[in-house]
Amino acid sequence: MVQGNARLEHLQDGSPHARTTTGASTSKMNSAEGPPFVPPDVFRNDVGERRRKISQRELELLKQKYGVSMQALVCRMRDLGMISDGHFGRIFRWFNKAGYKHDEPGEAVPREQPRRFERMVQHALAEELITRRRAAELLDRDPTSLPEPVLA
């Protein structure tokens, strides 16, 4: 791991601060001085300068966009002064009551699907280095599902 880069780990201990691989709390990691998971101005533009309320669905969408837990997002909002300490506490009490301490709703960033092999097969097909039938075999697809090559 590169010195200074910290990776958020899922909140396991129930505390409102995630731990990083370097042992720093989310609060420190996400502060304006620390290495943030997103620049403060970009985050403020997405979330708003100051919030009085935020919906579960909005947190789910932000979770998917940034690839971090809703708890980490709320910590980031507090650290940047976007929500008050009181609002922060109410949100975490709601997380606990709803059972989101260990199992948050909403999808995290979808897993990336490897595409290099498919691109290589498509390239070989377009250049007529392999047949449609062979390309379909390699990709485990029906030959009719493969797109026709475009002439350049």
C-alpha positions in Angstrom: 0.0 0.0 0.0 1.3 3.5 -0.9 2.2 5.5 2.2 -0.6 8.0 3.0 -3.3 6.2 1.1 -6.1 5.0 3.3 -8.9 2.6 2.5 -12.2 2.7 4.2 -13.2 -0.6 5.7 -16.8 -1.5 6.4 -17.9 -0.4 9.8 -17.8 -3.6 11.9 -17.5 -2.3 15.5 -20.7 -0.2 15.4 -18.8 3.1 16.1 -19.7 6.1 14.0 -16.1 6.2 12.7 -14.8 3.8 10.1 -11.3 2.6 10.5 -8.8 2.9 7.7 -6.0 0.5 7.0 -3.6 3.0 8.6 -5.7 3.2 11.7 -7.0 6.8 11.3 -10.6 7.5 11.9 -13.0 8.4 9.2 -13.3 11.8 10.8 -9.6 12.5 10.4 -9.4 10.8 7.0 -12.2 12.8 5.5 -11.3 16.2 7.0 -10.4 19.0 4.7 -6.7 18.4 5.6 -6.7 14.6 5.2 -6.8 12.6 2.1 -10.5 12.7 1.2 -12.4 10.1 -0.8 -13.7 13.0 -2.8 -12.6 16.7 -2.9 -14.8 18.8 -0.6 -16.0 21.2 -3.3 -17.2 18.3 -5.5 -18.9 16.7 -2.5 -20.6 20.0 -1.5 -21.7 20.5 -5.1 -23.4 17.0 -5.1 -24.9 17.2 -1.6 -25.4 20.9 -0.9 -23.5 23.4 1.3 -25.7 22.9 4.4 -28.3 20.3 5.0 -31.2 20.1 7.5 -32.6 16.9 6.2 -31.4 14.1 3.9 -33.4 11.1 2.6 -32.4 7.5 2.8 -32.7 7.2 -1.0 -30.3 10.2 -1.4 -27.8 8.5 0.8 -28.2 5.2 -1.1 -27.5 7.1 -4.4 -24.5 8.8 -2.9 -23.3 5.5 -1.6 -23.4 4.0 -5.1 -21.8 7.1 -6.7 -18.8 7.3 -4.3 -18.5 3.6 -3.3 -18.5 4.2 0.4 -21.0 3.4 3.2 -23.8 5.7 4.1 -22.2 6.0 7.5 -19.0 7.3 5.9 -21.0 9.8 3.8 -22.7 11.1 7.0 -19.3 11.4 8.7 -18.0 13.3 5.7 -21.0 15.7 5.9 -20.4 16.4 9.5 -16.6 16.9 9.0 -17.3 19.4 6.3 -19.9 21.3 8.4 -22.7 20.3 6.1 -24.7 18.9 9.0 -24.6 19.7 12.7 -23.4 17.3 15.4 -27.0 17.0 16.6 -28.2 16.0 13.1 -25.2 13.6 12.9 -26.2 11.9 16.1 -29.9 11.6 15.1 -28.9 10.0 11.8 -26.7 7.5 13.5 -29.4 6.7 16.1 -31.7 6.1 13.1 -29.1 3.9 11.4 -28.9 1.8 14.7 -32.7 1.6 15.1 -33.1 0.5 11.4 -30.4 -2.1 11.7 -28.1 -0.4 9.3 -25.1 -0.5 11.5 -24.0 -3.7 9.8 -26.3 -4.1 6.8 -27.0 -0.9 4.9 -29.6 -0.7 2.2 -28.7 0.3 -1.3 -26.2 -1.1 -3.6 -22.6 -0.3 -3.3 -20.8 0.4 -6.5 -21.5 -2.5 -8.8 -18.6 -4.9 -9.3 -16.7 -4.1 -12.5 -17.0 -6.8 -15.1 -13.7 -7.6 -16.8 -14.1 -6.5 -20.4 -10.6 -6.9 -21.9 -11.2 -10.4 -23.1 -14.5 -9.4 -24.7 -12.8 -6.4 -26.4 -10.0 -8.7 -27.7 -12.5 -11.2 -29.1 -14.5 -8.4 -30.7 -11.3 -6.9 -32.2 -10.4 -10.3 -33.7 -13.9 -10.7 -35.1 -13.9 -7.3 -36.6 -10.5 -7.9 -38.2 -11.8 -11.3 -39.4 -9.0 -13.1 -37.5 -11.7 -15.4 -36.1 -15.2 -16.5 -37.3 -18.5 -15.4 -35.7 -18.9 -19.0 -34.5 -15.5 -19.0 -32.8 -16.2 -15.6 -31.2 -19.5 -16.8 -29.9 -17.8 -19.9 -28.4 -15.2 -17.8 -26.7 -17.8 -15.4 -25.3 -20.3 -18.2 -24.5 -23.0 -16.5 -26.5 -25.3 -17.2 -29.4 -23.6 -16.2 -32.7 -26.7 -14.1 -33.6 -26.2 -12.0 -30.5 -22.9 -10.7 -31.7 -23.0 -7.3 -33.5 -22.1 -7.0 -37.1 -18.7 -5.4 -37.7 -18.8 -1.8 -38.9 -16.7 -1.0 -42.0 -14.2 1.8 -41.5 
